[in-house]
Amino acid sequence: MNIEIENYWELLALHKSLMAVKFDKNSCLREAQGSPHTGSLAFKVFNQLVSASKEKQAEEWLIWQVADESRIETQLLLAHIKESEWWSESDISQKEKYVRDFMAPLILTEKAFSAITKNC
């Protein structure tokens, strides 16, 4: 399957739409947030966005992609973990996969990733 994206602006609109579905506190779709399918799509769109950008803008996108504990997206993840019943029963590999899928296309710093997957 292929979707033809006409230009950078359509790609940016798709990226923003995915971010809203995943991270807007008021309108996010819980079933999309930790989905491996949504995560995969978010990374694909983000990678295309970086590829379609000029060098300076691409660098800015890559800086933006790195998330720590202060990001609102990370705070949303922590709230979801706190509310979930399954988290405490899950093994480390399930937790790691969920965190990666939830945060996509963002990538947590190693420190934040470790703290969340091992200490929450």
OpenMM code with the backbone's topology and positions (N, CA, C; nanometers):
from openmm import Vec3, app, unit

residues = "MET ASN ILE GLU ILE GLU ASN TYR TRP GLU LEU LEU ALA LEU HIS LYS SER LEU MET ALA VAL LYS PHE ASP LYS ASN SER CYS LEU ARG GLU ALA GLN GLY SER PRO HIS THR GLY SER LEU ALA PHE LYS VAL PHE ASN GLN LEU VAL SER ALA SER LYS GLU LYS GLN ALA GLU GLU TRP LEU ILE TRP GLN VAL ALA ASP GLU SER ARG ILE GLU THR GLN LEU LEU LEU ALA HIS ILE LYS GLU SER GLU TRP TRP SER GLU SER ASP ILE SER GLN LYS GLU LYS TYR VAL ARG ASP PHE MET ALA PRO LEU ILE LEU THR GLU LYS ALA PHE SER ALA ILE THR LYS ASN CYS".split()
positions = [
    Vec3(0.0833, -0.1182, 0.0000),
    Vec3(0.0000, 0.0000, 0.0000),
    Vec3(0.0875, 0.1242, 0.0000),
    Vec3(0.0421, 0.2244, -0.0674),
    Vec3(0.1132, 0.3518, -0.0717),
    Vec3(0.0133, 0.4661, -0.0638),
    Vec3(0.0565, 0.5718, -0.0003),
    Vec3(-0.0195, 0.6961, 0.0016),
    Vec3(0.0706, 0.8007, -0.0613),
    Vec3(0.0173, 0.8737, -0.1556),
    Vec3(0.0977, 0.9759, -0.2199),
    Vec3(0.0775, 1.1091, -0.1479),
    Vec3(0.1865, 1.1595, -0.0941),
    Vec3(0.1864, 1.2892, -0.0284),
    Vec3(0.2363, 1.3904, -0.1305),
    Vec3(0.1583, 1.4939, -0.1527),
    Vec3(0.1871, 1.5894, -0.2586),
    Vec3(0.3049, 1.6819, -0.2295),
    Vec3(0.3196, 1.7224, -0.1016),
    Vec3(0.4240, 1.8196, -0.0720),
    Vec3(0.4550, 1.8191, 0.0780),
    Vec3(0.5526, 1.8990, 0.1144),
    Vec3(0.5970, 1.9096, 0.2534),
    Vec3(0.4816, 1.9482, 0.3456),
    Vec3(0.3949, 2.0366, 0.2996),
    Vec3(0.2875, 2.0892, 0.3841),
    Vec3(0.1835, 1.9821, 0.4152),
    Vec3(0.1560, 1.8951, 0.3198),
    Vec3(0.0666, 1.7819, 0.3482),
    Vec3(0.1314, 1.6876, 0.4494),
    Vec3(0.2586, 1.6649, 0.4336),
    Vec3(0.3315, 1.5789, 0.5265),
    Vec3(0.3308, 1.6389, 0.6667),
    Vec3(0.3537, 1.7680, 0.6766),
    Vec3(0.3503, 1.8360, 0.8051),
    Vec3(0.2103, 1.8281, 0.8677),
    Vec3(0.1070, 1.8440, 0.7865),
    Vec3(-0.0307, 1.8338, 0.8358),
    Vec3(-0.0593, 1.6926, 0.8885),
    Vec3(-0.0102, 1.5922, 0.8202),
    Vec3(-0.0279, 1.4541, 0.8657),
    Vec3(0.0450, 1.4319, 0.9983),
    Vec3(0.1651, 1.4831, 1.0080),
    Vec3(0.2424, 1.4726, 1.1326),
    Vec3(0.1675, 1.5396, 1.2479),
    Vec3(0.1189, 1.6598, 1.2254),
    Vec3(0.0470, 1.7326, 1.3303),
    Vec3(-0.0817, 1.6607, 1.3690),
    Vec3(-0.1473, 1.6014, 1.2721),
    Vec3(-0.2689, 1.5258, 1.3010),
    Vec3(-0.2390, 1.4047, 1.3883),
    Vec3(-0.1319, 1.3343, 1.3561),
    Vec3(-0.0914, 1.2195, 1.4383),
    Vec3(-0.0554, 1.2626, 1.5798),
    Vec3(0.0164, 1.3718, 1.5904),
    Vec3(0.0528, 1.4218, 1.7231),
    Vec3(-0.0711, 1.4585, 1.8036),
    Vec3(-0.1707, 1.5166, 1.7405),
    Vec3(-0.2938, 1.5522, 1.8099),
    Vec3(-0.3693, 1.4280, 1.8553),
    Vec3(-0.3748, 1.3278, 1.7702),
    Vec3(-0.4427, 1.2031, 1.8055),
    Vec3(-0.3740, 1.1373, 1.9240),
    Vec3(-0.2433, 1.1439, 1.9284),
    Vec3(-0.1678, 1.0764, 2.0333),
    Vec3(-0.1530, 1.1578, 2.1611),
    Vec3(-0.1404, 1.2895, 2.1521),
    Vec3(-0.0957, 1.3657, 2.2681),
    Vec3(-0.1840, 1.4819, 2.3129),
    Vec3(-0.2893, 1.5150, 2.2430),
    Vec3(-0.3758, 1.6227, 2.2910),
    Vec3(-0.4545, 1.5716, 2.4114),
    Vec3(-0.4411, 1.6395, 2.5253),
    Vec3(-0.5036, 1.5945, 2.6502),
    Vec3(-0.6556, 1.5843, 2.6392),
    Vec3(-0.7149, 1.6681, 2.5569),
    Vec3(-0.8606, 1.6725, 2.5494),
    Vec3(-0.9208, 1.5869, 2.4393),
    Vec3(-0.8435, 1.5567, 2.3376),
    Vec3(-0.9031, 1.4835, 2.2255),
    Vec3(-0.8240, 1.3600, 2.1829),
    Vec3(-0.7267, 1.3201, 2.2620),
    Vec3(-0.6449, 1.2054, 2.2233),
    Vec3(-0.7296, 1.0773, 2.2237),
    Vec3(-0.6881, 0.9836, 2.1429),
    Vec3(-0.7550, 0.8536, 2.1362),
    Vec3(-0.6684, 0.7526, 2.2101),
    Vec3(-0.7152, 0.7086, 2.3257),
    Vec3(-0.6373, 0.6164, 2.4084),
    Vec3(-0.5934, 0.4923, 2.3308),
    Vec3(-0.6815, 0.4395, 2.2469),
    Vec3(-0.6472, 0.3173, 2.1735),
    Vec3(-0.5384, 0.3411, 2.0694),
    Vec3(-0.5162, 0.4651, 2.0316),
    Vec3(-0.4117, 0.4960, 1.9336),
    Vec3(-0.2789, 0.5266, 2.0009),
    Vec3(-0.2822, 0.5663, 2.1264),
    Vec3(-0.1614, 0.6151, 2.1913),
    Vec3(-0.0523, 0.5091, 2.2044),
    Vec3(-0.0825, 0.3942, 2.2535),
    Vec3(0.0190, 0.2910, 2.2721),
    Vec3(0.0195, 0.1865, 2.1625),
    Vec3(-0.0542, 0.2122, 2.0577),
    Vec3(-0.0647, 0.1152, 1.9480),
    Vec3(0.0659, 0.1045, 1.8698),
    Vec3(0.1123, -0.0185, 1.8456),
    Vec3(0.2322, -0.0330, 1.7627),
    Vec3(0.2100, 0.0159, 1.6196),
    Vec3(0.0863, 0.0101, 1.5721),
    Vec3(0.0560, 0.0573, 1.4365),
    Vec3(0.0653, 0.2099, 1.4290),
    Vec3(0.0092, 0.2768, 1.5280),
    Vec3(0.0176, 0.4226, 1.5319),
    Vec3(0.1621, 0.4670, 1.5522),
    Vec3(0.2344, 0.3952, 1.6379),
    Vec3(0.3749, 0.4267, 1.6609),
    Vec3(0.4579, 0.4131, 1.5347),
    Vec3(0.4371, 0.3040, 1.4628),
    Vec3(0.5098, 0.2809, 1.3379),
    Vec3(0.4788, 0.3902, 1.2361),
    Vec3(0.3525, 0.4240, 1.2239),
    Vec3(0.3126, 0.5288, 1.1308),
    Vec3(0.3721, 0.6641, 1.1701),
    Vec3(0.3721, 0.6935, 1.2997),
    Vec3(0.4285, 0.8209, 1.3466),
    Vec3(0.5768, 0.8312, 1.3122),
    Vec3(0.6515, 0.7221, 1.3299),
    Vec3(0.7941, 0.7229, 1.2939),
    Vec3(0.8132, 0.7370, 1.1429),
    Vec3(0.7317, 0.6699, 1.0630),
    Vec3(0.7441, 0.6796, 0.9174),
    Vec3(0.7200, 0.8227, 0.8700),
    Vec3(0.6140, 0.8839, 0.9219),
    Vec3(0.5825, 1.0215, 0.8828),
    Vec3(0.6939, 1.1152, 0.9277),
    Vec3(0.7401, 1.0981, 1.0510),
    Vec3(0.8466, 1.1840, 1.1016),
    Vec3(0.9732, 1.1694, 1.0178),
    Vec3(1.0130, 1.0477, 0.9858),
    Vec3(1.1338, 1.0252, 0.9060),
    Vec3(1.1218, 1.0888, 0.7678),
    Vec3(1.0037, 1.0824, 0.7091),
    Vec3(0.9831, 1.1474, 0.5795),
    Vec3(0.9909, 1.2992, 0.5933),
    Vec3(0.9387, 1.3498, 0.7037),
    Vec3(0.9436, 1.4934, 0.7302),
    Vec3(1.0885, 1.5410, 0.7416),
    Vec3(1.1692, 1.4652, 0.8119),
    Vec3(1.3115, 1.4995, 0.8242),
    Vec3(1.3788, 1.4928, 0.6872),
    Vec3(1.3505, 1.3879, 0.6122),
    Vec3(1.4107, 1.3721, 0.4789),
    Vec3(1.3706, 1.4833, 0.3832),
    Vec3(1.2497, 1.5336, 0.3984),
    Vec3(1.1992, 1.6378, 0.3084),
    Vec3(1.2434, 1.7781, 0.3499),
    Vec3(1.3094, 1.7876, 0.4642),
    Vec3(1.3506, 1.9181, 0.5166),
    Vec3(1.4908, 1.9540, 0.4717),
    Vec3(1.5174, 2.0831, 0.4666),
    Vec3(1.6531, 2.1296, 0.4419),
    Vec3(1.7378, 2.0987, 0.5652),
    Vec3(1.8692, 2.1035, 0.5505),
    Vec3(1.9609, 2.0576, 0.6553),
    Vec3(1.9343, 2.1190, 0.7931),
    Vec3(1.9222, 2.2504, 0.8008),
    Vec3(1.9003, 2.3160, 0.9299),
    Vec3(1.7675, 2.2733, 0.9918),
    Vec3(1.6628, 2.2692, 0.9105),
    Vec3(1.5312, 2.2279, 0.9610),
    Vec3(1.5342, 2.0811, 1.0034),
    Vec3(1.6038, 1.9976, 0.9292),
    Vec3(1.6154, 1.8559, 0.9652),
    Vec3(1.6828, 1.8413, 1.1015),
    Vec3(1.7866, 1.9186, 1.1252),
    Vec3(1.8554, 1.9161, 1.2548),
    Vec3(1.7610, 1.9584, 1.3672),
    Vec3(1.6794, 2.0599, 1.3405),
    Vec3(1.5834, 2.1064, 1.4411),
    Vec3(1.4783, 2.0000, 1.4717),
    Vec3(1.4341, 1.9281, 1.3683),
    Vec3(1.3400, 1.8189, 1.3900),
    Vec3(1.4015, 1.7114, 1.4786),
    Vec3(1.5263, 1.6771, 1.4533),
    Vec3(1.5926, 1.5722, 1.5322),
    Vec3(1.6131, 1.6153, 1.6775),
    Vec3(1.6383, 1.7421, 1.6995),
    Vec3(1.6482, 1.7936, 1.8363),
    Vec3(1.5108, 1.7864, 1.9027),
    Vec3(1.4078, 1.8262, 1.8309),
    Vec3(1.2702, 1.8218, 1.8816),
    Vec3(1.2286, 1.6804, 1.9216),
    Vec3(1.2772, 1.5815, 1.8487),
    Vec3(1.2364, 1.4425, 1.8690),
    Vec3(1.2781, 1.3874, 2.0051),
    Vec3(1.3835, 1.4404, 2.0635),
    Vec3(1.4346, 1.3896, 2.1907),
    Vec3(1.3470, 1.4414, 2.3048),
    Vec3(1.2962, 1.3496, 2.3843),
    Vec3(1.2047, 1.3864, 2.4927),
    Vec3(1.2636, 1.3471, 2.6280),
    Vec3(1.2388, 1.4321, 2.7256),
    Vec3(1.2781, 1.4001, 2.8630),
    Vec3(1.1537, 1.4079, 2.9513),
    Vec3(1.1742, 1.4063, 3.0815),
    Vec3(1.0620, 1.4047, 3.1755),
    Vec3(0.9800, 1.5329, 3.1714),
    Vec3(1.0376, 1.6414, 3.1244),
    Vec3(0.9678, 1.7699, 3.1260),
    Vec3(0.8663, 1.7865, 3.0131),
    Vec3(0.8746, 1.7053, 2.9100),
    Vec3(0.7838, 1.7189, 2.7958),
    Vec3(0.6406, 1.6843, 2.8351),
    Vec3(0.5442, 1.7568, 2.7778),
    Vec3(0.4042, 1.7279, 2.8083),
    Vec3(0.3644, 1.5876, 2.7622),
    Vec3(0.4271, 1.5403, 2.6555),
    Vec3(0.3972, 1.4054, 2.6071),
    Vec3(0.4419, 1.3010, 2.7093),
    Vec3(0.5563, 1.3246, 2.7719),
    Vec3(0.6064, 1.2322, 2.8745),
    Vec3(0.5158, 1.2372, 2.9965),
    Vec3(0.4697, 1.3542, 3.0316),
    Vec3(0.3785, 1.3672, 3.1449),
    Vec3(0.2472, 1.2931, 3.1183),
    Vec3(0.2000, 1.2986, 2.9944),
    Vec3(0.0794, 1.2249, 2.9564),
    Vec3(0.1032, 1.0743, 2.9679),
    Vec3(0.2190, 1.0291, 2.9229),
    Vec3(0.2555, 0.8877, 2.9375),
    Vec3(0.2527, 0.8471, 3.0840),
    Vec3(0.3150, 0.9259, 3.1695),
    Vec3(0.3188, 0.8938, 3.3123),
    Vec3(0.1791, 0.8882, 3.3726),
    Vec3(0.0917, 0.9772, 3.3302),
    Vec3(-0.0464, 0.9752, 3.3790),
    Vec3(-0.1178, 0.8472, 3.3354),
    Vec3(-0.0944, 0.8055, 3.2123),
    Vec3(-0.1567, 0.6830, 3.1630),
    Vec3(-0.1043, 0.5607, 3.2376),
    Vec3(0.0236, 0.5593, 3.2652),
    Vec3(0.0812, 0.4484, 3.3407),
    Vec3(0.0196, 0.4426, 3.4799),
    Vec3(0.0081, 0.5565, 3.5426),
    Vec3(-0.0481, 0.5632, 3.6777),
    Vec3(-0.1929, 0.5130, 3.6805),
    Vec3(-0.2683, 0.5425, 3.5753),
    Vec3(-0.4090, 0.5031, 3.5671),
    Vec3(-0.4283, 0.3576, 3.5233),
    Vec3(-0.3260, 0.2980, 3.4646),
    Vec3(-0.3424, 0.1633, 3.4084),
    Vec3(-0.3355, 0.0557, 3.5153),
    Vec3(-0.4114, -0.0484, 3.4933),
    Vec3(-0.4110, -0.1631, 3.5837),
    Vec3(-0.3083, -0.2678, 3.5393),
    Vec3(-0.2763, -0.2704, 3.4133),
    Vec3(-0.1905, -0.3747, 3.3577),
    Vec3(-0.0415, -0.3476, 3.3781),
    Vec3(-0.0028, -0.2218, 3.3987),
    Vec3(0.1393, -0.1849, 3.4038),
    Vec3(0.2157, -0.2642, 3.5092),
    Vec3(0.1653, -0.2704, 3.6291),
    Vec3(0.2376, -0.3376, 3.7383),
    Vec3(0.2504, -0.4873, 3.7152),
    Vec3(0.1641, -0.5429, 3.6342),
    Vec3(0.1670, -0.6867, 3.6041),
    Vec3(0.2571, -0.7199, 3.4847),
    Vec3(0.2999, -0.6175, 3.4113),
    Vec3(0.3746, -0.6394, 3.2872),
    Vec3(0.5224, -0.6611, 3.3134),
    Vec3(0.5848, -0.7372, 3.2226),
    Vec3(0.7299, -0.7539, 3.2335),
    Vec3(0.7985, -0.6364, 3.1646),
    Vec3(0.9285, -0.6281, 3.1832),
    Vec3(1.0058, -0.5139, 3.1348),
    Vec3(0.9970, -0.4972, 2.9825),
    Vec3(0.9957, -0.6064, 2.9078),
    Vec3(0.9897, -0.5940, 2.7615),
    Vec3(0.8558, -0.5377, 2.7157),
    Vec3(0.7465, -0.5738, 2.7823),
    Vec3(0.6155, -0.5172, 2.7485),
    Vec3(0.6129, -0.3683, 2.7799),
    Vec3(0.6698, -0.3311, 2.8942),
    Vec3(0.6735, -0.1908, 2.9329),
    Vec3(0.7560, -0.1099, 2.8331),
    Vec3(0.8718, -0.1611, 2.7960),
    Vec3(0.9582, -0.0902, 2.7012),
    Vec3(0.8896, -0.0704, 2.5671),
    Vec3(0.8243, -0.1746, 2.5177),
    Vec3(0.7544, -0.1656, 2.3891),
    Vec3(0.6417, -0.0633, 2.3963),
    Vec3(0.5643, -0.0682, 2.5039),
    Vec3(0.4537, 0.0263, 2.5186),
    Vec3(0.5049, 0.1702, 2.5233),
    Vec3(0.6096, 0.1951, 2.5991),
    Vec3(0.6645, 0.3306, 2.6112),
    Vec3(0.7129, 0.3802, 2.4752),
    Vec3(0.7825, 0.2973, 2.3998),
    Vec3(0.8299, 0.3379, 2.2665),
    Vec3(0.7130, 0.3701, 2.1744),
    Vec3(0.6115, 0.2808, 2.1736),
    Vec3(0.4957, 0.3025, 2.0863),
    Vec3(0.4171, 0.4257, 2.1286),
    Vec3(0.3992, 0.4438, 2.2581),
    Vec3(0.3245, 0.5590, 2.3091),
    Vec3(0.3941, 0.6892, 2.2708),
    Vec3(0.5229, 0.6955, 2.2880),
    Vec3(0.5977, 0.8195, 2.2666),
    Vec3(0.6252, 0.8494, 2.1191),
    Vec3(0.6154, 0.7522, 2.0311),
    Vec3(0.6461, 0.7728, 1.8895),
    Vec3(0.5727, 0.8939, 1.8329),
    Vec3(0.6411, 0.9781, 1.7576),
    Vec3(0.7751, 0.9657, 1.7024),
    Vec3(0.8845, 1.0223, 1.7929),
    Vec3(0.8475, 1.0552, 1.9151),
    Vec3(0.9477, 1.1049, 2.0091),
    Vec3(1.0304, 0.9891, 2.0623),
    Vec3(1.1520, 1.0186, 2.1008),
    Vec3(1.2402, 0.9185, 2.1601),
    Vec3(1.2859, 0.9725, 2.2945),
    Vec3(1.2540, 0.8991, 2.3990),
    Vec3(1.2944, 0.9413, 2.5329),
    Vec3(1.4453, 0.9321, 2.5502),
    Vec3(1.4992, 1.0219, 2.6313),
    Vec3(1.6395, 1.0088, 2.6674),
    Vec3(1.6558, 0.8753, 2.7390),
    Vec3(1.7746, 0.8216, 2.7382),
    Vec3(1.7999, 0.6929, 2.8042),
    Vec3(1.7642, 0.7002, 2.9526),
    Vec3(1.7976, 0.8118, 3.0154),
    Vec3(1.7672, 0.8304, 3.1570),
    Vec3(1.6163, 0.8251, 3.1829),
    Vec3(1.5390, 0.8983, 3.1035),
    Vec3(1.3932, 0.9006, 3.1201),
    Vec3(1.3322, 0.7644, 3.0882),
    Vec3(1.3790, 0.7029, 2.9811),
    Vec3(1.3270, 0.5722, 2.9410),
    Vec3(1.3497, 0.4695, 3.0527),
    Vec3(1.4681, 0.4674, 3.1047),
    Vec3(1.5026, 0.3734, 3.2129),
    Vec3(1.4205, 0.4008, 3.3377),
    Vec3(1.4090, 0.5264, 3.3752),
    Vec3(1.3330, 0.5622, 3.4950),
    Vec3(1.1863, 0.5199, 3.4821),
    Vec3(1.1296, 0.5416, 3.3669),
    Vec3(0.9878, 0.5083, 3.3462),
    Vec3(0.9668, 0.3585, 3.3415),
    Vec3(1.0473, 0.2878, 3.2666),
    Vec3(1.0250, 0.1439, 3.2514),
    Vec3(1.0637, 0.0623, 3.3737),
    Vec3(1.1549, 0.1140, 3.4535),
    Vec3(1.2015, 0.0363, 3.5686),
    Vec3(1.1457, 0.0826, 3.7014),
    Vec3(1.1043, 0.2098, 3.7119),
    Vec3(1.0645, 0.2639, 3.8411),
    Vec3(0.9177, 0.2997, 3.8548),
    Vec3(0.8434, 0.2965, 3.7468),
    Vec3(0.7010, 0.3323, 3.7576),
    Vec3(0.6176, 0.2093, 3.7904),
] * unit.nanometer
topology = app.Topology()
chain = topology.addChain("A")
for resn in residues:
    res = topology.addResidue(resn, chain)
    for name in ("N", "CA", "C"):
        topology.addAtom(name, app.Element.getBySymbol(name[0]), res)
